[in-house]
């Protein structure tokens, strides 16, 4: 028998305080979209002055970004986005707030269209709608089924081991694919890394407020910073070969899918979710990923 609205209502697990995480996450999404647009502008100006690199951004190009006011302002905006994201993660379960970053995709698409003077084509609009719809369904199901759980040491070690394996795989893939200037590779890589960053941030916050800050928590912070740095480098490379809305589409889809998968499989945040909810998670994730690939397909190619 299919679930009805009353069934779902009985499973709502968010308290009023936890629900505050939703508007906080949405504000963070606004800063994310503005920051992405400004950083993209800075990368474009650096490439115009120094030339585009086919093997990933060079140290000279990365250092040159620091001298671009637009890139610095974009970085500050992204910093604010992180603050709001961390606050929302402290208030509400990971499964609920992490997918809400998809709102940034719509804002970024509009900002990019205005800055480039291009109209959004019907195909791009449909692709964006598919991304947002998939992530919206994901977040809705999570809001009715997610629970806040205490993270054990074994769970935390499992997350760290998985991150090490993923980091090694991405490093090998970067060496093999860096000359192809593939925006999708950099976007997916950054999204995966940021998914772990969000998870580790949630873990560290929980341990700090629980008075359980120890050596393992310090390891988490080190791994978090390393994943954030590598993810940031991937994002700058993605800007050099793709548009801001494509980059944000990938991040706001891949990031929450990775974070939510960890939350479900490792942290047990969907332990009370019925079978149909798990099926909806899979369907929603597939829809959102399909939208990203459609957006990559129909996005106007960026010329060096």
VENCOR-V25131 format. One record per backbone hydrogen bond with DSSP energy under -1.0 kcal/mol. NH is the residue of the N-H (numbers start at 1). CO is the residue of the C=O. Records with the same first field share a line. If there is no record, write none. Layout:
BEGIN
NH: CO + CO
END
This chain:
BEGIN
8: 4
9: 5
10: 6
11: 8
12: 9
19: 15
20: 17
21: 18
22: 19
24: 20
25: 21
26: 22
27: 23
28: 24
29: 25
30: 26
31: 27
32: 28
33: 29
34: 30
35: 31
36: 32
37: 33
38: 34
39: 35
40: 36
41: 37
42: 38
43: 39
44: 40
45: 41
46: 42
47: 43
48: 44
49: 45
50: 46
51: 47
62: 58
63: 59
64: 60
65: 61
67: 64
68: 65
72: 68
73: 69
74: 70
75: 71
76: 72
77: 73
78: 74
79: 75
80: 76
81: 77
82: 78
83: 79
84: 80
85: 81
86: 82
87: 83
88: 84
89: 85
90: 86
91: 87
92: 88
97: 93
98: 94
100: 97
101: 98
102: 99
103: 100
104: 101
105: 102
107: 103
108: 104
109: 105
110: 106
111: 107
112: 108
113: 109
114: 110
115: 111
116: 112
117: 113
125: 121
126: 122
127: 123
128: 124
129: 125
130: 126
131: 127
132: 128
133: 129
134: 130
135: 131
136: 132
137: 133
138: 134
139: 135
140: 136
141: 137
142: 138
143: 139
144: 140
146: 142
147: 269
156: 152
157: 153
158: 154
159: 155
160: 156
161: 157
162: 158
163: 159
164: 160
165: 161
166: 162
167: 163
168: 164
169: 165
170: 166
171: 167
172: 168
173: 169
174: 170
175: 171
176: 172
177: 173
178: 174
180: 177
186: 182
187: 183
188: 184
189: 185
190: 186
191: 187
192: 188
193: 189
194: 190
195: 191
196: 192
197: 193
198: 194
199: 195
200: 196
201: 197
202: 198
203: 199
204: 200
205: 201
206: 202
207: 203
208: 204
209: 205
210: 206
211: 208
212: 207
218: 214
219: 215
220: 216
221: 217
222: 218
223: 219
224: 220
225: 221
226: 222
227: 223
228: 224
229: 225
230: 226
231: 227
232: 228
233: 229
234: 230
235: 231
236: 232
237: 233
238: 234
239: 235
240: 236
241: 238
242: 238
247: 243
248: 244
249: 245
250: 246
251: 247
252: 248
254: 250
255: 251
257: 253
258: 254
259: 255
260: 256
261: 257
262: 258
263: 259
264: 260
265: 261
266: 262
267: 262
269: 263
271: 268
273: 270
278: 274
279: 275
280: 276
281: 277
282: 278
283: 279
284: 280
285: 281
286: 282
287: 283
288: 284
289: 285
290: 286
291: 287
292: 288
293: 289
294: 290
295: 291
296: 292
297: 293
298: 294
299: 295
END
